[in-house]
């Protein structure tokens, strides 16, 4: 017992000393302005006031007009209200960093990832998958195999195919190939292979033509190979086939990325054939690539101007919290998490309300609902759930 006391006494004394010093220390100065955005986002501050409700308004960096509409409507009413003004804190949530990739050069308008197309293969047909020369092509036990892909620049699929079986005397199998669009139950394309109708052999694949139409940018699809015979398919995993992405116009999606619903990842993930495609509007693509360097310089200049406007806006109104994320739609969850962290570390409050900059908040109705429904208890989550229907 004495040994335990010897060990615990220094810890207790140290904790007491830390608490005493914390109570005697003056609160740090409150930071403001976009120039101190990192401090607001990352450093805890002294909780000088208590609020019944903290309202976080998600806003994009360039949504100046929407924020001003709020400042001239329900936020103005709040500031001028003798009772509510002391009970509610409203902050706009904005990413401290703008995306340095111009919208025209992103994989999609919601992220900040560069559309990395180099040396596109134009004006010719492209085989998406092919077996290596030294790869054997015997049958596997898999009866259903699928692979998913995302289109980064518009393409046209002209043919679907299956791998050639070296042991076949001619074509002796019955296989159906289907191409699905994500979240769609009916196949866009279907090609059926059988001994009487095996298509055309190109390299180590048999191909059959399909109806042609443009698969647009951001199209997500899954190709499924199904064997109607007792024997399986000639299939390989993605690491044992050559993928020709046309210079970057499409990308194979692995199951680990979780980009597509599970029900479309039918059977074993792999490749049991391929497809032939062409790149649509090749001249427009080349023109876009050639103008990219100049467009990037202009975009960086615009970002600097945007930073200056945000700093001015923040200094003028003092109602913006800059969180340490790149301000894109896909980073909305990160924006919220960083704002929650900032709120917990810098304010004292009873309820936290999140909204968007295109919404109108009737704060008096909010307080009436809190009183009517007894929503002022601890550990309470209040919101709406929407049930979506497939019809």
SULDASUL-V313834 format. One record per run of one state. SS is the DSSP state (H for helix, E for strand, - for the rest). FROM is the first residue (numbers start at 0). TO is the last residue. If there is no record, write none. Layout:
ss: (SS/SS)
from: (FROM/FROM)
to: (TO/TO)
//
This chain:
ss: (-/H/-/H/-/E/-/H/-/H/-/H/-/E/-/H/E/-/E/-/E/-/E/-/E/-/E/-/E/-/E/-/E/-/E/-/E/-/E/-/E/-/E/-/H/E/-/E/-/H/-/H/-/E/-/E/-/E/-/H/-/H/-/E/-/H/-/E/-/H/-)
from: (0/1/24/33/42/49/58/63/72/73/80/83/86/87/97/102/105/106/113/114/125/127/128/131/143/151/154/163/174/181/188/194/196/197/199/202/204/209/213/215/219/227/235/236/237/240/243/249/253/254/257/261/264/267/269/270/271/272/279/281/290/291/317/319/326/328/346/347/356/362/373)
to: (0/23/32/41/48/57/62/71/72/79/82/85/86/96/101/104/105/112/113/124/126/127/130/142/150/153/162/173/180/187/193/195/196/198/201/203/208/212/214/218/226/234/235/236/239/242/248/252/253/256/260/263/266/268/269/270/271/278/280/289/290/316/318/325/327/345/346/355/361/372/390)
//
